[in-house]
Amino acid sequence: MRTIISVGAVMTMLAVTTPAIAAERIETPTVTVADGVTQPVFGYADAIRERVWVDTDYDSDRDGVKDVIRVDLIRPAATEDGLKAPVIIDNSPYYATLGRGNESELKADTDGDGLLDRWPLFYDNYFVPRGYAIALVDMVGTAGSTGCPTIQGANENATGPAVVDWLNGRRSAHDADGDPVVVDWHNGKSGMIGKSYDGALAMAAAASGVDGLSTVVPISGPYNYYDYTRGNGIVTRGNNYLGSLARTITADDPARQAKCAPVWSEIAADDGDEHGDYTPFWHERNYLDDASKIKASVFLVHGIQDDNVRADHFSKFWQALKTYDVPRKLWMGRVGHIDPFEFRRDEWVDTLHHWFDYWLQGIDNGIMSEPRVDVEPSVGVWEQYADWPIPGTGNVNLWLRPGADSAGDLALTPAKGAPTTRSFIDNPSQTEAMMINNPDQPNGNRLAFLSPPLAEDLRISGTPVVDVVASSSLDEAYFGAILVEYGPSRQNNRSGDGVLQTTLPEQCYGESSPSDDGCYRPVAYRPTDVTQWRVTKGIRDGQNRDSVAAPEPMTPGKMYDISIPLLPEDYVFSAGNRIGVIIVGSYRGYSAETLSSRPAITVDTKVSHLSLPVLGGQQAARRAGIPQR
């Protein structure tokens, strides 16, 4: 239950003493506020719908004409009578191809009048009656905008800021007849929201520092495209992925695809797929480097089990936001690549409503006094904290102690005596299941290390790191590491990103028109009982052991320090279960690349260890029964 700090003024009618004065008094409409949030006092069916094209400064398709960005707007009719409305923007490349939301909704002009009749998602139905305008933006190079998509290149990143500039009178736009369109109903504040690609575009706009962008709500977005297509020097998404995605988001327009083919050929030549290293090509697709420019507040949402846009995207940006003291909030769900509308619907709509009311309507409703972080450490269990990683978390080293032919041990101290080593042969055909199954049995293509059964639950919060001292029989090697819980547990199924769509009854959020409603089928988790669970994972190219930008061949047989950051997690290992660490070479299913040869990898088990972010630190690890000797 939220504590409402202040409610704000409700629109009232002033008393007058004479009919003549009353006839002259024209009241400007304002939003109505009760219980700390705006109320649905404006119509939806009679809302004003517009379509405009915003001018840009670039020509990404090289046809000699500057690109234009198509924007579909819906706003309360009261904005014609003086209501000043903020704008919620969803900038997307998917409105004419893959669609938005769990039901893949597309934009649609059903009556052919050149205005939008069907608006994807619930934002318009819910927020327009509450005094907001909604702008659905066709990312440059897609749908009704001109130009070529470059997959988070500079032209795409400028789309959102261009629209914000137009709303604030700093850029021109025109309607279908070519007549200028000037905004006189805007309150000067805009927010951007969106999932996946849309979330990345929202973060790119924030990182531009554009004036007038007050808040962004990026959901499961890639914020460094190198990290999205690479893993510490290893290509994870296959050759020419960017060009493939560009063709996917323009599948509705074969003529555009033909026109943009030369642009995409240049991208393919520059992306470095042949080596996987970080090059200048990735700078414009990396928003972390521009986090210091952010003026907007940021509400991050991410699925901790997201194997599409991996969780290190949110964790790295969360740290950057803390560094620059950006007003911020975070939700972490035990799901995959899913919008919170599909996994925590009622709470999401309520929280988003409070967030936008605070940042765009100026309503002091207490949202910023709440704990910053909502996290789901186990299925269906949501907890709130002041920060993430959870305060009180400390890194604990679990040392990889040698075993014989089967699993080694994990302990809080290194093994005594002289250094020892264990070796295995890289096997690029080995599946993840083959890597983690039967850890006590010999396997010549991996190393396994196990803790004893835990005496009590052990909670981790943050980014585990496996540091191995290792050598390769070749001048190259890949290194993979997996953190596993062995023992019975209940998990959210990774298949389908952890949710199952159901059919009835629909749930409605907001108001409707004859052509558009805010009603959606509910979804539910798919929990499953397992006997082992891959908690998190990581990979590293041995030639990129010191830098993803400066590869250095390995000297065969020489030992190197190889640090393998795993994906961030917030997880509870259950009492009675065992913590497992698996060390492999190539990682099929995580990496798109395999080496031409299969090196023998040797690990020094005297000094190699897992750095585990444990809530309660060393004391919690000792209480859980991790041995010290």
C-alpha positions as CSV (number, residue, x, y, z in Angstrom):
1,M,0.0,0.0,0.0
2,R,1.4,3.3,-1.0
3,T,1.6,6.2,1.4
4,I,0.3,9.3,-0.4
5,I,2.3,12.4,0.5
6,S,0.1,14.9,-1.2
7,V,-3.0,14.6,-3.4
8,G,-2.9,17.6,-5.6
9,A,-5.7,19.9,-6.6
10,V,-9.0,18.7,-8.0
11,M,-10.6,20.9,-10.7
12,T,-13.2,23.1,-9.1
13,M,-15.8,25.6,-10.2
14,L,-15.3,29.1,-8.7
15,A,-18.5,30.7,-7.4
16,V,-19.6,34.0,-9.1
17,T,-22.0,36.7,-8.0
18,T,-23.5,37.8,-11.3
19,P,-24.6,36.1,-14.5
20,A,-22.5,38.6,-16.6
21,I,-19.3,37.6,-14.8
22,A,-20.1,33.9,-15.0
23,A,-20.7,34.1,-18.7
24,E,-17.3,35.6,-19.2
25,R,-15.4,33.1,-17.1
26,I,-13.9,30.3,-19.1
27,E,-12.2,27.7,-17.1
28,T,-9.1,26.0,-18.5
29,P,-9.4,22.2,-18.1
30,T,-6.9,20.5,-15.8
31,V,-6.3,16.9,-14.7
32,T,-8.3,15.6,-11.8
33,V,-6.2,13.9,-9.0
34,A,-7.4,11.6,-6.3
35,D,-5.5,9.1,-4.1
36,G,-2.3,10.5,-5.5
37,V,-3.0,9.7,-9.2
38,T,-4.7,11.2,-12.2
39,Q,-8.3,10.2,-12.8
40,P,-10.0,9.2,-16.1
41,V,-12.1,12.3,-16.6
42,F,-11.3,12.9,-20.3
43,G,-12.8,10.9,-23.1
44,Y,-11.1,8.3,-25.3
45,A,-13.6,7.8,-28.1
46,D,-13.6,11.5,-28.8
47,A,-9.8,12.0,-28.4
48,I,-7.9,13.8,-31.2
49,R,-5.9,11.6,-33.5
50,E,-3.2,13.0,-35.7
51,R,-0.4,11.9,-38.0
52,V,2.7,14.0,-38.6
53,W,6.1,13.6,-40.1
54,V,9.0,15.1,-38.1
55,D,12.0,16.4,-40.1
56,T,15.5,15.2,-39.4
57,D,19.1,16.3,-40.3
58,Y,20.3,13.1,-42.0
59,D,19.8,11.0,-45.1
60,S,20.3,7.4,-44.1
61,D,19.0,5.9,-47.4
62,R,21.2,8.3,-49.4
63,D,18.5,9.3,-51.8
64,G,19.3,13.0,-51.5
65,V,16.3,13.8,-49.3
66,K,16.5,14.1,-45.5
67,D,14.7,11.3,-43.6
68,V,11.3,12.0,-42.0
69,I,9.8,10.3,-38.9
70,R,6.1,9.4,-38.9
71,V,4.4,10.0,-35.6
72,D,0.9,8.9,-34.7
73,L,-0.6,11.0,-31.9
74,I,-3.7,10.6,-29.7
75,R,-4.5,13.3,-27.1
76,P,-7.6,14.4,-25.1
77,A,-10.0,16.6,-26.8
78,A,-9.6,19.0,-23.9
79,T,-6.1,19.9,-25.3
80,E,-8.0,22.0,-27.8
81,D,-9.5,24.0,-24.9
82,G,-6.3,24.7,-23.1
83,L,-5.3,21.4,-21.3
84,K,-1.6,21.0,-21.3
85,A,-0.7,17.4,-21.7
86,P,2.6,15.5,-21.3
87,V,3.5,12.9,-23.9
88,I,4.3,9.2,-23.5
89,I,6.3,8.0,-26.5
90,D,6.9,4.5,-27.7
91,N,9.5,4.6,-30.5
92,S,9.5,1.2,-32.3
93,P,10.7,-0.6,-35.4
94,Y,8.0,-3.2,-35.1
95,Y,4.7,-1.5,-35.7
96,A,4.3,-2.9,-39.3
97,T,6.1,-6.3,-38.8
98,L,6.4,-8.2,-35.6
99,G,3.9,-6.0,-33.6
100,R,4.0,-5.1,-30.0
101,G,3.0,-7.0,-26.8
102,N,2.2,-10.6,-26.2
103,E,-0.6,-10.4,-28.8
104,S,1.6,-8.9,-31.5
105,E,-0.6,-5.9,-32.1
106,L,0.1,-3.8,-35.2
107,K,-0.8,-0.2,-36.0
108,A,-3.9,-0.1,-38.2
109,D,-5.8,2.5,-40.2
110,T,-8.9,0.5,-40.7
111,D,-11.1,3.2,-42.4
112,G,-8.4,4.5,-44.7
113,D,-8.6,8.1,-43.6
114,G,-4.9,8.4,-42.9
115,L,-5.2,8.3,-39.2
116,L,-4.6,5.5,-36.8
117,D,-7.6,3.5,-35.5
118,R,-5.9,0.6,-33.7
119,W,-3.2,1.5,-31.3
120,P,-1.0,-1.3,-30.0
121,L,-0.7,-1.9,-26.2
122,F,-2.8,-0.3,-23.4
123,Y,-1.0,3.0,-23.0
124,D,-3.5,5.0,-25.1
125,N,-6.6,3.5,-23.5
126,Y,-5.4,4.0,-20.0
127,F,-3.5,7.3,-20.1
128,V,-5.3,9.5,-22.6
129,P,-8.4,9.6,-20.3
130,R,-6.1,10.7,-17.5
131,G,-4.8,13.7,-19.4
132,Y,-1.8,12.3,-21.4
133,A,-1.0,12.3,-25.0
134,I,0.4,9.1,-26.6
135,A,2.9,9.2,-29.5
136,L,3.6,6.0,-31.4
137,V,6.8,6.6,-33.4
138,D,7.8,4.6,-36.4
139,M,11.6,4.3,-35.9
140,V,13.5,5.9,-38.8
141,G,13.9,3.3,-41.6
142,T,10.7,1.4,-40.8
143,A,6.9,1.5,-41.5
144,G,5.8,5.1,-42.4
145,S,9.2,6.7,-41.8
146,T,11.8,7.1,-44.5
147,G,15.4,6.1,-44.4
148,C,17.2,2.8,-43.6
149,P,17.5,1.0,-40.3
150,T,21.1,0.6,-39.1
151,I,20.3,-1.4,-35.9
152,Q,20.9,1.2,-33.2
153,G,23.1,3.3,-35.4
154,A,23.2,7.1,-34.9
155,N,20.2,7.8,-37.2
156,E,18.0,5.4,-35.2
157,N,19.2,6.8,-31.8
158,A,18.3,10.3,-33.0
159,T,14.7,9.4,-33.7
160,G,13.3,9.9,-30.2
161,P,15.2,13.1,-29.5
162,A,13.9,14.5,-32.8
163,V,10.3,13.9,-31.7
164,V,11.0,15.5,-28.3
165,D,12.6,18.5,-30.0
166,W,9.5,18.9,-32.2
167,L,7.1,18.7,-29.2
168,N,9.1,21.4,-27.6
169,G,9.2,23.7,-30.6
170,R,12.8,23.1,-31.7
171,R,12.2,21.1,-34.8
172,S,9.7,21.2,-37.7
173,A,7.1,18.7,-38.8
174,H,4.3,18.6,-41.4
175,D,1.0,16.7,-42.0
176,A,0.0,14.6,-45.0
177,D,-0.7,17.8,-47.0
178,G,2.7,19.2,-46.3
179,D,1.4,21.9,-44.0
180,P,3.5,22.7,-40.9
181,V,2.3,21.3,-37.6
182,V,3.2,23.2,-34.4
183,V,2.4,21.9,-30.9
184,D,0.7,24.3,-28.6
185,W,-0.9,21.9,-26.2
186,H,2.2,20.2,-24.7
187,N,3.2,20.8,-21.0
188,G,6.9,20.4,-22.0
189,K,7.5,17.0,-20.4
190,S,7.8,13.7,-22.3
191,G,8.5,10.2,-21.3
192,M,9.7,7.2,-23.4
193,I,8.8,3.6,-22.8
194,G,9.2,0.3,-24.6
195,K,10.4,-3.3,-24.5
196,S,13.4,-4.8,-26.2
197,Y,14.4,-2.6,-29.3
198,D,12.0,0.1,-28.1
199,G,13.7,0.0,-24.7
200,A,17.1,0.5,-26.3
201,L,15.7,3.5,-28.2
202,A,14.4,5.0,-25.0
203,M,17.7,4.6,-23.3
204,A,19.5,6.1,-26.4
205,A,17.3,9.1,-26.2
206,A,18.0,9.5,-22.5
207,A,21.8,9.2,-23.1
208,S,21.5,12.0,-25.7
209,G,20.6,14.4,-22.9
210,V,17.8,15.9,-24.9
211,D,15.9,18.7,-23.1
212,G,12.3,17.9,-22.4
213,L,12.7,14.1,-21.9
214,S,11.7,13.8,-18.2
215,T,11.7,10.0,-17.8
216,V,12.4,6.8,-19.6
217,V,11.1,3.3,-18.9
218,P,13.3,0.8,-20.8
219,I,12.1,-2.8,-20.6
220,S,14.5,-5.6,-21.4
221,G,16.5,-3.5,-23.8
222,P,20.0,-3.9,-25.1
223,Y,22.0,-0.9,-24.1
224,N,25.4,-1.9,-25.5
225,Y,24.9,-3.8,-28.8
226,Y,28.4,-5.3,-28.5
227,D,27.2,-7.1,-25.4
228,Y,24.0,-8.1,-27.2
229,T,25.8,-9.8,-30.1
230,R,29.1,-10.7,-28.3
231,G,30.3,-12.3,-25.1
232,N,33.7,-11.1,-24.0
233,G,35.3,-11.4,-27.4
234,I,33.1,-14.3,-28.7
235,V,30.4,-13.8,-31.3
236,T,27.1,-15.0,-29.8
237,R,24.5,-14.3,-32.5
238,G,26.1,-15.5,-35.7
239,N,27.6,-13.6,-38.7
240,N,25.8,-10.5,-40.1
241,Y,23.1,-10.6,-37.4
242,L,22.6,-6.8,-37.7
243,G,21.7,-7.2,-41.4
244,S,19.4,-10.1,-40.6
245,L,17.5,-8.0,-38.0
246,A,17.3,-5.0,-40.4
247,R,15.6,-7.3,-42.9
248,T,13.2,-8.6,-40.3
249,I,12.0,-5.1,-39.3
250,T,11.5,-4.1,-42.9
251,A,9.8,-7.3,-44.1
252,D,6.7,-5.3,-45.0
253,D,8.6,-3.2,-47.6
254,P,10.7,-5.1,-50.2
255,A,11.4,-1.9,-52.0
256,R,13.0,-0.4,-48.9
257,Q,15.0,-3.6,-48.5
258,A,16.5,-3.3,-52.0
259,K,17.2,0.4,-51.5
260,C,18.9,-0.2,-48.1
261,A,21.0,-3.3,-49.2
262,P,24.2,-1.2,-49.8
263,V,23.9,0.3,-46.3
264,W,23.6,-3.1,-44.8
265,S,26.5,-4.4,-46.8
266,E,28.7,-1.7,-45.2
267,I,27.5,-2.7,-41.8
268,A,28.3,-6.3,-42.5
269,A,31.8,-5.3,-43.6
270,D,32.4,-3.2,-40.4
271,D,30.9,-5.3,-37.6
272,G,34.0,-7.5,-37.0
273,D,32.2,-10.9,-37.1
274,E,35.5,-12.5,-38.2
275,H,37.1,-11.8,-34.7
276,G,34.4,-10.7,-32.3
277,D,36.5,-7.9,-30.9
278,Y,35.2,-4.5,-29.8
279,T,35.9,-1.9,-32.5
280,P,34.9,1.7,-33.1
281,F,31.9,0.4,-35.1
282,W,30.2,-0.4,-31.7
283,H,30.7,3.1,-30.1
284,E,27.5,4.6,-31.4
285,R,25.6,1.4,-30.3
286,N,26.9,1.6,-26.7
287,Y,24.9,4.0,-24.4
288,L,26.9,3.1,-21.3
289,D,29.6,5.5,-22.4
290,D,27.1,8.4,-22.5
291,A,25.4,7.7,-19.1
292,S,26.8,10.9,-17.7
293,K,24.6,12.9,-20.1
294,I,21.3,11.5,-18.8
295,K,18.9,14.2,-17.4
296,A,15.8,12.0,-17.3
297,S,14.8,9.6,-14.5
298,V,15.1,5.9,-15.4
299,F,12.8,3.1,-14.5
300,L,14.6,-0.2,-15.6
301,V,12.7,-3.5,-16.0
302,H,14.4,-6.8,-16.9
303,G,13.8,-10.5,-16.7
304,I,16.6,-12.2,-14.8
305,Q,16.2,-15.3,-17.0
306,D,16.3,-13.4,-20.3
307,D,18.5,-15.3,-22.7
308,N,17.7,-12.9,-25.5
309,V,18.8,-9.6,-24.0
310,R,20.9,-10.9,-21.2
311,A,20.7,-9.5,-17.7
312,D,24.1,-7.8,-17.8
313,H,22.5,-5.0,-19.8
314,F,20.4,-3.8,-16.9
315,S,23.1,-4.5,-14.3
316,K,25.8,-2.5,-16.0
317,F,23.5,0.4,-16.6
318,W,22.1,0.3,-13.1
319,Q,25.7,0.8,-11.8
320,A,26.2,3.7,-14.2
321,L,23.0,5.3,-13.0
322,K,24.2,5.0,-9.5
323,T,27.6,6.5,-10.4
324,Y,25.9,9.6,-11.8
325,D,23.1,9.8,-9.2
326,V,20.3,9.5,-11.7
327,P,16.9,9.2,-10.2
328,R,16.1,5.5,-10.8
329,K,13.9,2.5,-10.1
330,L,14.4,-1.2,-10.9
331,W,12.2,-4.3,-11.3
332,M,13.8,-7.7,-11.8
333,G,11.4,-10.6,-12.5
334,R,12.1,-14.3,-12.7
335,V,11.1,-14.4,-16.4
336,G,12.7,-14.2,-19.8
337,H,12.2,-11.6,-22.5
338,I,8.8,-10.4,-21.2
339,D,7.0,-7.1,-20.5
340,P,5.9,-6.7,-16.9
341,F,2.3,-6.3,-18.2
342,E,2.5,-10.0,-18.9
343,F,4.0,-11.2,-15.6
344,R,2.8,-8.7,-12.9
345,R,0.0,-6.9,-14.6
346,D,-2.0,-5.1,-11.9
347,E,1.1,-4.0,-9.9
348,W,2.8,-2.8,-13.1
349,V,-0.1,-0.7,-14.3
350,D,-0.4,0.9,-10.8
351,T,3.3,1.5,-10.5
352,L,3.7,2.9,-14.0
353,H,0.7,5.2,-13.4
354,H,2.3,6.6,-10.2
355,W,5.7,6.9,-12.0
356,F,4.4,8.9,-14.9
357,D,2.1,11.0,-12.8
358,Y,5.1,12.0,-10.7
359,W,7.6,12.7,-13.5
360,L,5.2,14.0,-16.2
361,Q,2.3,15.5,-14.3
362,G,4.2,16.8,-11.3
363,I,2.1,14.9,-8.7
364,D,3.9,14.2,-5.4
365,N,2.4,10.8,-4.8
366,G,5.2,9.1,-2.8
367,I,6.6,6.9,-5.6
368,M,10.1,8.2,-5.0
369,S,10.0,7.5,-1.3
370,E,9.4,3.8,-1.9
371,P,12.2,1.3,-2.0
372,R,14.0,1.6,-5.3
373,V,14.1,-2.1,-6.2
374,D,11.5,-4.8,-6.6
375,V,13.1,-8.2,-7.1
376,E,11.8,-11.8,-7.5
377,P,14.5,-14.1,-6.1
378,S,12.2,-17.2,-6.4
379,V,9.1,-18.0,-8.3
380,G,6.2,-15.7,-7.3
381,V,8.1,-14.1,-4.4
382,W,8.6,-10.4,-4.7
383,E,10.6,-8.4,-2.3
384,Q,11.6,-4.7,-2.1
385,Y,15.0,-3.3,-1.3
386,A,16.7,0.1,-1.2
387,D,19.2,-0.9,-3.8
388,W,20.7,-3.7,-5.9
389,P,22.8,-5.8,-5.3
390,I,20.9,-6.0,-2.0
391,P,22.6,-4.0,0.7
392,G,24.6,-6.4,3.0
393,T,25.9,-8.5,0.1
394,G,29.6,-9.3,0.1
395,N,31.8,-11.2,-2.3
396,V,32.9,-14.6,-1.0
397,N,35.6,-16.7,-2.7
398,L,34.8,-20.3,-3.2
399,W,38.0,-22.1,-4.2
400,L,38.0,-24.8,-6.8
401,R,39.7,-27.7,-5.0
402,P,40.9,-30.7,-7.1
403,G,39.1,-34.0,-7.3
404,A,40.2,-37.2,-8.9
405,D,38.3,-38.3,-12.0
406,S,35.0,-37.0,-10.8
407,A,34.0,-33.7,-9.2
408,G,36.3,-31.5,-7.1
409,D,35.2,-29.5,-4.1
410,L,34.3,-25.9,-3.3
411,A,35.6,-24.4,-0.1
412,L,36.2,-21.0,1.6
413,T,40.0,-21.6,1.5
414,P,42.4,-22.9,-1.2
415,A,43.6,-26.5,-1.0
416,K,46.8,-27.0,1.1
417,G,50.0,-28.2,-0.4
418,A,51.6,-27.8,-3.8
419,P,49.7,-26.5,-6.8
420,T,47.6,-29.1,-8.7
421,T,46.1,-29.0,-12.1
422,R,43.2,-30.7,-13.9
423,S,42.7,-30.9,-17.7
424,F,40.0,-31.5,-20.2
425,I,39.5,-31.4,-24.0
426,D,37.3,-28.7,-25.5
427,N,34.2,-30.2,-27.1
428,P,32.1,-27.7,-29.2
429,S,29.4,-30.3,-29.7
430,Q,28.7,-30.6,-26.0
431,T,25.2,-29.3,-25.1
432,E,24.6,-27.4,-21.8
433,A,22.7,-30.4,-20.5
434,M,25.8,-32.6,-21.2
435,M,27.9,-30.0,-19.4
436,I,25.9,-30.0,-16.2
437,N,24.4,-33.5,-16.0
438,N,25.9,-36.1,-13.6
439,P,28.6,-33.9,-12.0
440,D,30.0,-36.8,-10.0
441,Q,30.8,-38.8,-13.0
442,P,34.0,-38.5,-15.1
443,N,33.7,-36.3,-18.2
444,G,36.7,-35.5,-20.3
445,N,35.1,-32.4,-21.7
446,R,34.5,-30.4,-18.5
447,L,35.5,-29.9,-14.9
448,A,33.0,-30.0,-12.1
449,F,33.2,-28.7,-8.5
450,L,30.6,-29.2,-5.8
451,S,29.9,-27.8,-2.4
452,P,28.5,-30.1,0.3
453,P,24.7,-30.0,0.9
454,L,23.9,-26.6,2.3
455,A,22.9,-26.4,6.0
456,E,20.6,-23.4,5.3
457,D,19.4,-21.3,2.4
458,L,22.1,-19.1,0.7
459,R,21.1,-16.0,-1.2
460,I,23.2,-14.4,-3.9
461,S,22.7,-10.9,-5.3
462,G,24.9,-9.5,-8.0
463,T,27.4,-10.7,-10.6
464,P,29.4,-13.9,-9.8
465,V,32.8,-14.1,-11.4
466,V,34.9,-17.2,-12.1
467,D,38.6,-16.5,-12.1
468,V,40.7,-19.4,-13.4
469,V,44.4,-19.7,-14.0
470,A,44.5,-21.8,-17.1
471,S,46.5,-22.7,-20.2
472,S,45.6,-24.0,-23.7
473,S,47.5,-26.4,-25.9
474,L,46.8,-24.0,-28.8
475,D,47.3,-20.2,-29.2
476,E,43.6,-19.8,-28.6
477,A,40.8,-21.2,-26.4
478,Y,37.3,-20.4,-25.3
479,F,36.4,-20.6,-21.6
480,G,32.9,-21.2,-20.3
481,A,31.6,-21.3,-16.7
482,I,28.3,-22.4,-15.3
483,L,26.8,-21.9,-11.8
484,V,24.4,-24.7,-11.0
485,E,22.1,-25.7,-8.1
486,Y,22.0,-29.4,-7.7
487,G,18.9,-30.7,-5.8
488,P,15.1,-30.3,-6.0
489,S,13.7,-26.8,-6.5
490,R,10.7,-25.1,-8.1
491,Q,11.6,-22.8,-11.0
492,N,9.9,-20.8,-13.7
493,N,10.2,-22.7,-16.9
494,R,12.6,-21.1,-19.4
495,S,10.5,-22.3,-22.3
496,G,8.3,-19.5,-23.6
497,D,10.2,-17.1,-21.4
498,G,8.4,-18.5,-18.3
499,V,4.8,-17.5,-19.1
500,L,1.9,-19.3,-20.7
501,Q,-0.8,-17.4,-22.5
502,T,-4.3,-18.2,-21.6
503,T,-7.5,-17.1,-23.3
504,L,-10.3,-16.0,-21.0
505,P,-11.4,-13.8,-19.5
506,E,-9.8,-10.7,-21.0
507,Q,-8.6,-8.0,-18.6
508,C,-9.3,-4.4,-19.5
509,Y,-7.2,-1.4,-18.6
510,G,-8.6,2.0,-19.7
511,E,-11.4,3.0,-22.0
512,S,-12.3,1.9,-25.5
513,S,-13.4,3.2,-28.9
514,P,-15.3,1.2,-31.6
515,S,-12.0,0.3,-33.2
516,D,-9.7,-0.1,-30.2
517,D,-9.9,-1.4,-26.6
518,G,-7.5,-1.9,-23.8
519,C,-8.4,-5.6,-23.2
520,Y,-5.8,-8.4,-23.1
521,R,-5.7,-12.0,-22.4
522,P,-4.2,-12.8,-19.0
523,V,-0.9,-14.8,-18.7
524,A,0.4,-17.1,-16.0
525,Y,3.8,-18.5,-14.9
526,R,4.8,-22.0,-15.8
527,P,6.5,-23.3,-12.7
528,T,8.3,-26.6,-12.9
529,D,9.9,-28.9,-10.4
530,V,13.5,-29.7,-11.3
531,T,16.4,-31.7,-9.8
532,Q,19.1,-29.3,-11.1
533,W,19.0,-25.7,-12.4
534,R,21.5,-23.6,-14.4
535,V,21.6,-20.5,-12.3
536,T,23.8,-18.4,-14.4
537,K,26.6,-18.7,-17.0
538,G,29.5,-16.8,-18.7
539,I,32.0,-17.1,-21.5
540,R,35.4,-15.5,-22.4
541,D,37.7,-15.7,-25.5
542,G,41.1,-16.5,-24.1
543,Q,42.7,-14.1,-26.6
544,N,40.5,-11.3,-25.1
545,R,41.5,-12.1,-21.6
546,D,42.7,-8.6,-20.9
547,S,40.6,-6.5,-23.4
548,V,37.7,-7.1,-25.8
549,A,39.3,-4.5,-28.0
550,A,42.9,-5.8,-28.1
551,P,43.2,-9.6,-28.7
552,E,46.5,-11.3,-27.9
553,P,47.2,-14.9,-28.9
554,M,47.9,-17.3,-26.1
555,T,51.3,-19.1,-25.8
556,P,50.6,-22.8,-25.8
557,G,51.1,-24.3,-22.3
558,K,51.5,-20.9,-20.6
559,M,49.2,-20.2,-17.6
560,Y,47.0,-17.1,-17.8
561,D,44.6,-15.3,-15.5
562,I,41.2,-15.7,-17.2
563,S,38.3,-13.8,-15.6
564,I,34.8,-15.0,-16.6
565,P,32.0,-12.7,-15.5
566,L,28.8,-14.7,-15.2
567,L,25.4,-13.1,-15.9
568,P,24.0,-11.2,-12.9
569,E,21.6,-13.0,-10.6
570,D,19.4,-12.7,-7.5
571,Y,18.8,-16.3,-6.4
572,V,18.3,-18.5,-3.3
573,F,20.1,-21.8,-3.1
574,S,17.9,-24.1,-1.0
575,A,19.1,-25.8,2.2
576,G,20.0,-29.4,1.4
577,N,21.1,-28.6,-2.2
578,R,24.6,-28.3,-3.5
579,I,26.3,-25.4,-5.4
580,G,28.1,-26.5,-8.5
581,V,30.6,-24.8,-10.7
582,I,31.2,-26.3,-14.2
583,I,34.2,-25.2,-16.3
584,V,34.1,-25.9,-20.1
585,G,35.7,-24.6,-23.3
586,S,33.3,-23.8,-26.1
587,Y,29.7,-23.2,-25.0
588,R,27.2,-24.5,-27.5
589,G,23.9,-22.6,-27.4
590,Y,25.5,-19.5,-25.8
591,S,28.2,-18.8,-28.4
592,A,27.6,-18.9,-32.2
593,E,31.3,-19.6,-32.8
594,T,33.4,-22.7,-32.4
595,L,37.1,-23.1,-32.8
596,S,38.5,-25.0,-35.8
597,S,40.5,-27.2,-33.4
598,R,39.9,-28.7,-30.0
599,P,42.5,-27.4,-27.5
600,A,43.4,-29.2,-24.3
601,I,42.7,-26.8,-21.4
602,T,44.5,-27.1,-18.1
603,V,43.3,-25.4,-14.9
604,D,45.3,-24.6,-11.8
605,T,43.0,-25.8,-9.0
606,K,45.2,-24.2,-6.3
607,V,44.4,-20.6,-7.2
608,S,41.2,-20.7,-9.4
609,H,38.0,-19.7,-7.6
610,L,34.4,-18.4,-7.9
611,S,33.7,-15.0,-6.4
612,L,30.1,-15.3,-5.3
613,P,28.0,-12.2,-4.1
614,V,26.5,-13.6,-1.0
615,L,23.9,-11.8,1.1
616,G,25.5,-11.8,4.5
617,G,29.0,-12.4,3.1
618,Q,31.4,-14.8,4.8
619,Q,29.3,-15.4,7.8
620,A,26.3,-16.5,5.7
621,A,28.5,-18.8,3.7
622,R,29.9,-20.4,6.9
623,R,26.4,-20.8,8.3
624,A,25.4,-22.5,5.1
625,G,28.1,-25.1,5.7
626,I,30.6,-24.2,3.0
627,P,33.8,-25.8,4.4
628,Q,36.8,-23.6,5.4
629,R,39.4,-26.3,5.3
